[in-house]
Amino acid sequence: MDLHGIDLNLLVAFDALMAERSVTRAGARIGRTQPAMSAALGRLRGLMKDELFIRGPKGLQPTPLALDLAQPVAQALTGLQRALEFTQTFDPSTSTASFTLGLSDHPTFALLPSLLGVLREQAPGVTLRIRNFIARDDAIGMLDAGEVDLTVGVPPASTARIVSRPLFEERFVCVVRKGHPTVHPPLDLHGFLEQSHLLVSPENDNYGVVDAALARQGVKRRLALTLPQLYAAPALVAQTDLIATLMEGVVAASGHAERLCVMPAPLDLPSILFALSWHRRNDVHPAQRWFRDLLASVPHRAGLRPPAAMA
């Protein structure tokens, strides 16, 4: 297809029609009258040689071709808008920029309240959108696709196009409910192995860092429960006789710390590092640089443990 014959306004109209599924609402979305939107749809149909949208009981229904076009058109318009908005200076106090941040579960609880407080003080007009991810390498896919500006989680696999900056780290502790019938501090390895254990595995594995450490000593623990929800674990431990090995910050942020007995783990367990990651294409953008620096300041404000190399 000859791109010289495509009016950019038609792509804007198409994107609005996909979002609203109504000629009238799509026109209101982009500031056009209903006749103008109808004319734009007619031109789009002629250009693509496809109906694109069929009227149905719940509004306009996209054809298969329209569905195929939706994501590429939306990404192209977003990229163009960002390019046109690029400036060499960024004033957070007057900006109405929008940032999309990918967060794994723990940073959502540990960082987001303090981050919102800083934004309210420094950039009240900025909009923040949050996307969740579970597997660490999901962050790479989100950054590659431009779905997020930054991510915070366990550092993804090393790749030249993704840059990471350490933010904070968490150490592991063991928790049982207060008044547990068989666990009393200090906890030794023998007492640890006698318990029924809860394992948190967001990626649905039955083997974690504790199991790896035990395997090096030639022993195993008994897993009574494996679950993917990190922040459900403290509540479950507080109501049962299970023992769990959790990140210290998860226990503190869970709202159940007063019902739990927290003890050092009787194993040599590595700390878990959480890092800020971004795509190298965003390195020099002033708004992106500002947002990265802002995020880097939040762990201290939130009282989180700095990475060992930065302590």
Buried (B, 14 or more C-beta within 10 A) or exposed (E): EEEEEEEEEBBBBBBBBBBBBBBEBBBBBBEBEBEBBBEBBEBBBEBBEBBBBEEEEEEBBBBEEBEEBBEEBBEEBEEEEBEEEEEEEBEBEEBEBEBBBBBBBBBBBBBBEBBEEBBEEEBEEBEBEEBEBEBBEBBBBBBEEBBBBBBBBBBBEEEEEBBBBBBBBBBBBBBBBEEBEEBEEEBEEEBBBEBEBBBBBBEEEEEBBBBEBBEEEEEEBEBBBBBEEBBEBBBBBBEBBBBBBBBBBBBBBBEBBEBBBBBBBBBEBEBBBBBBBBBEEBEEBEBBBBBBEBBEEBBEEBEBBEBEEEE
